[in-house]
Amino acid sequence: MAPAPPAVEKLMDNPDATRACLKWLDGASVEAWRCAGKRVVEVASADAVWRELARRDFYGGGDVPAAAEAPGGAPGAAPTDEVLACATWRAAHGRWSRVAARVDGPRAPSPTEAALDESGEEPFAAASAFDARLWSSVAASWRALKGALAGRGTAEDAAVGDAVVATLRPGASSEDLARVRARSLRYCYAMRDGRAEPEVFDPTSMHDGQDLAFDAALAARDRGAMKTSQHTIFHGLFGGLAAYDYVACGRFKSVAAVAAADDLAVDGAAVFATNYRGDRAFFATDDDRRVYVDGEPAAPEGAGAFAAWFAAYAARVASSCYRVAPIVPDAPRTAGIVLFPDGELPGGAGVAAATTVGVQVRASAVYLPNHPSGFAYSIRLRATEALSYGSCQLKARHWKIADGDEPHRDVRGDGVVGKFPVLRFGGWRDDAQVGDLARGFERAVERGPDRDGEFVYQSFSGPMLRPGGGTFEGALEFHPGSVVEPAGPTFLVAVPRFRLRVPEFIF
C-alpha cells in the first residue's frame, strides 16, 4: 500500500477531524479512506460514521430508526422492512445503496463531484433520491395487508383472502420501475427481478399489480373461461362496494397495464387502480404529492401521498374495518374486501351500531365522487340471542337524512329494496315483494329461502349539497314472529346516526 500524503497523515492523528471530513464524502469514498492506513480504518469503520452516512443518504437528514433484529436474533443496524437487518451500519449502508440503485436508479453526484451547497446547509442532503422511510412504510403496509388477508376470520373468509393474495404478481423489474415517477408508488411495485440478491430482498415483499383470471379470459375472448372466472372480478386488492346496479371493485394495475392504458393516460399522473370497467380510476401524481379519484383528492396532499394512502388502507383491512364478505349482498360468489366500514374511523366516519329488543343494526357509508348521489350506505341486520320472540319480520322503514345544518328530510316506505326479511338467531328468511301491497301483505310478499348470517341492505343517500356532508338515521318497524302470524305487538328498531361526509382518504 502506498504511504498516505503528509496532509492525510496529519489528519489521521485527529479522529474528530477525520470524522468531520468523512461526512462530506459518499459511501464509496469512505470505503476508499479505509485503505489509507491502519489508523483511519477504525474511524472510517465506526458505526457512528456509517449511521450518519445512512441518515444523510437514505433518511433525508432525519432520524434513523432504532436498532432492529439482525439474522440470528442479534441487534441489527437497519430496519427489517424487506431490506434485511445488518450487524453494522456500514453493512446497512451498503444494502440500502444496492436497493437505491435498483429502485431509484443511479445516485446523484457526490459532494466530491459537485460544488458544495452555497446555502451552508448540511452537505449531501439531497445526494440520493432514495427515501428509506417511505420504503419502510410501503413495505410495512404490504406486510400488514397480506398478513391480514391470509389470516382472515372464518375458513370462507380466509379462502377469499388467500385468493386475493394469489392474484398478486411478482415485483416489477428495474426496467418497469423506471416508468413509474411517483416515488412511493414505485416502491409499492418494487422489487423482485431474477438478479435481486436474496440476502437483501425478501422475494415476496412487493408486487407489480394483480393478475385476475377474468382479465386473462377477457383478453383471450374465451367466453367459457370468462363465465367460470367472473367471481375474480371481486378479488381486487383495493376492495369494492355495490348498491342497486352500481358495482365497483378496485384492482391493482401492473406497470405494463398502466403503460398500455392509453384511455387513462393523464399528463403528470399515473393510474394505479381501476374497477373492471375503468370508469373509477385512482391516480398518483408524478411528484408523489397527490392521490386522486374522479378528480377529487383521495389522500391529504404532501410528500409520499401514495404511501400515506396505502398505509391507511392496509390499516383498515388489518383492523377488520374493511371485512371480507359478499360485495353484492346475497351473492356469495362476489366475496371480496368490502369498503363499507365495519369499525371505527377518524371523525366518526366509521360504523354506527345499536341493538334494540334483540335486533342489532350496524350502519356505515362510503363517499362516491363519481356518483350523483354522493354517498352509498350499508345497513346490516341480525337477530341476537336476546330476541325473545324467536323471529321477527321487517315491515317498514323511516329515514331521517340531514344535509349539513339543513332540516332533515323524511323518507318512509315498506320494507327495503323490495325485501321483508324475517330475522332469526344465526340467519334470516328472504321474503320478497312480488305484487302490489294494496292487495294485502300475504298475497304481495312471497316466502323466500332461509339464509345464514346477517341481512345486508345497500342503497344511496340522494344528493348532498353541503361540502361537509350530513347525517343519516332512522327506525325500522318489526313484527314479532312475522307480519302474517304476529307473536306480539310491533316494535321499532333504531338505526343509529352515521355520518355522510367527505373523508380524509377515499378508497
Buried (B, 14 or more C-beta within 10 A) or exposed (E): EEEBEEEBBEBBEEBEEBBEBBBBBBBEBBBEBBEBBEBBBEBBBBBEBBBBBBBBBBBBEEEBBEBBEBEEEEEBBBBBBBBBBBBBBBBBBBBBBBBBBBBBEEBEEBBEEEEEEEEEEEBBBEBBEBBBBBBBBBBBBBBBBBBBBEEBBEEEBBEBBEBBBEBBBBBBBBEBBBBBBBBBBBBBBBBBBEEBEEEBBBEBBBBBBBBBBBBBBBEEEEEEBBEEBBBBBBBBBBBBBBBEEBBBBBBBBBBBBBBEBEEBEEEEBBBBBBBBEEEBBBBBBBEBBBBBBBEEBBBBEEBBBBBBBBBBBBBBBBBBBBBBBBBBBBEEEBBBBBBBBBEEBEEEBBBBBBBBBBBBBBBBBBBBBBBEBBBBBBBBBBBEEEBEBEBBBBBBBBBBBBBBEEEBEEBEEBBBEEBBBBBBBEBBBBBBBEEEEEEEBEEBBEBBEEBEBBBBBBBBBBEBEBEEBBBBBBBBBBBBBBBEEBEEEBBBBBBBBBBBBBBBBBB
